[in-house]
Amino acid sequence: MVTELLAGLDLDDALISKATAHALIAPNLLEESGARISIEQFSRLYRQIAFACDDETPGFFSRPLRRGTLKFLCLGLFGAPNLGIALQRFRSYFRLQLDDMGFEVSRSGALTRIALVEHMPPQRSRVLVHEIMLKLVHGVASWMIDRKIPLVQVDLAYARPPRAAEYVYLFPGPIHFDRAQTALYVDSEYLKAPLRQDRGSFSAFLRNAPADWLYVPFSENMQTHRVRSHLENRLADKPTLASTARALHFSARSLSRRLANEGTNFQAIKDELRRDMAILQLQKTRLSVTAIGAVIGIDNPSVFNRAFKLWTGSSPGAYRRLGSGTRRAASAGSAHAPGGN
């Protein structure tokens, strides 16, 4: 997503370097096709780029959405008696703001369909634009009612991208690619839900954007997240599929089948968690690389080095050194760094 976000923008190298430093992203990682960063890092970078472009959808459309668009969108939703009315206001707001794309909300019995309507092709990567805009409506809707809205189905109007394995965290639910129109489907009962947020909680939501609407956890509804939550404090014990299944009251075969239905498997979940925890430890602690490997259940330093390079495109030591350099650069420029919305 980072390379797609930066590609084609008319930004000089110094500005991009400053933005990546503020997001604590090592510049070398941008050159690695398999490199991964955290949601927090991506969010920080997105905010910096949006600020630099004065466009909260940087270069996505034929005209920019100036800074403050998200703020006034949400302010316009407050006071709606329920989510259904709020979604109609959401749709109307973007009809006024954008010529290129809009939203369509239609109800058919037990299901409500929220679709992206393309009036003209996006200016940037179609995959990235669809991902961001679909997550925007889903994330804002979930935040507004302070409930995690499960997705009954997700249709995506593009071919399966290389990062599709990570969609279980973006779009938890049955996903279909190569559809005629990008859309998500939710239980219509959620449209009756009253709005729970107000201006008191609004500042934190804006400050954390886009993280709070890019990632909406569904731990109580998705087995993927139940498995990840179970593993979080147990990686050092080297949990297996069998031990995890027993703890979650499944047979190993049943848990594997449920995870497969969600588009993933036990080993992929464990490796993704190991990667995320290793990155966090390298960024936030002074633990040795060997100690971090042990924390995530990989006692052999050579094995940990190979795995981490496979996950991120860089060795743990190099990642930490590069990260230290970006933190120093960010600290040096913090007095001039722009804030949130």
Secondary structure, DSSP 8 states (H G I E B T S, - for coil): -HHHHHTT----HHHHHHHHHHTT--GGGGG-TT----HHHHHHHHHHHHHHHT-SSTTTSSS---TTHHHHHHHHHTT-SSHHHHHHHHHHHHHHH-SSEEEEEEEETTEEEEEEEESS--SS-HHHHHHHHHHHHHHHHHHHHTS----SEEE-SS---GGGGGHHHHS-S-EE-S-SS-EEEEEGGGGG------HHHHHHHHHHTTHHHH----TTT-HHHHHHHHHTTTGGG---HHHHHHHTT--HHHHHHHHHHTT--HHHHHHHHHHHHHHHHHHH----HHHHHHHTT---HHHHHHHHHHHHSS-HHHHHHHHHHHHHHHHHHGGG-----
